[in-house]
Amino acid sequence: MKLDRITFDPKLMGGKPCIRGMRVTVGTLVGLVASGSTFDDILSAYPYIEIEDIKQALSYAAWRSEEIEMPFLAA
């Protein structure tokens, strides 16, 4: 899975995954799609976003949803 448009910077948006170092989070794009916005709607509202950004945001969110968090038990 190619996710080269997803960036992380602790100084930007609290370290949340963002799109190409911009102040647009993966969560913002995924939330827009989840609420019924089409790709065209998003591209119109965010002219600096590209269709591949949206696709990678969705791929990243799907990948993260499959992760399993394992608690550490103190020895």
C-alpha positions in Angstrom: 0.0 0.0 0.0 1.5 3.3 -1.1 0.9 6.1 1.5 3.5 8.7 0.5 1.0 11.6 0.8 0.3 11.0 4.5 2.7 12.9 6.7 3.4 13.3 10.4 4.9 16.3 12.1 4.5 16.9 15.8 4.6 20.6 15.2 1.7 20.5 12.8 -1.9 19.7 13.8 -0.7 18.1 17.0 1.1 15.3 15.1 -2.1 14.0 13.5 -1.7 12.4 10.1 -1.9 15.1 7.5 -2.0 15.4 3.7 1.4 16.3 2.2 2.5 18.4 5.1 -0.5 20.7 4.9 -2.9 21.6 7.6 -5.5 19.1 6.3 -5.8 16.0 8.4 -6.7 12.5 7.2 -9.6 12.7 9.7 -11.0 15.8 8.0 -11.1 14.1 4.6 -12.4 10.8 5.9 -15.1 12.7 7.9 -16.1 14.6 4.8 -16.5 11.4 2.8 -18.4 9.7 5.7 -20.8 12.6 5.9 -21.7 12.3 2.2 -19.4 14.7 0.5 -18.3 13.5 -2.9 -14.7 13.7 -4.1 -15.8 16.6 -6.4 -17.3 18.4 -3.4 -14.0 18.0 -1.4 -11.9 19.1 -4.4 -14.0 22.2 -4.8 -13.9 23.1 -1.1 -10.1 22.4 -0.9 -8.6 23.4 -4.2 -5.1 22.4 -3.1 -6.2 18.8 -2.4 -5.8 16.2 -5.1 -7.9 13.1 -5.7 -5.0 10.9 -4.8 -4.9 12.6 -1.4 -8.4 11.6 -0.7 -7.8 8.0 -1.8 -4.7 7.7 0.3 -6.5 9.2 3.3 -9.2 6.6 3.0 -6.6 3.8 2.6 -4.8 5.0 5.6 -8.0 5.1 7.7 -8.9 1.6 6.6 -5.4 0.3 7.4 -5.5 1.9 10.9 -8.9 0.5 11.7 -7.5 -3.0 11.2 -4.7 -2.5 13.8 -5.0 -4.3 17.1 -3.7 -2.5 20.2 -2.2 -4.9 22.7 -2.0 -3.7 26.3 1.3 -4.0 28.1 1.2 -5.9 31.4 3.6 -4.8 34.1 6.0 -7.5 35.1 
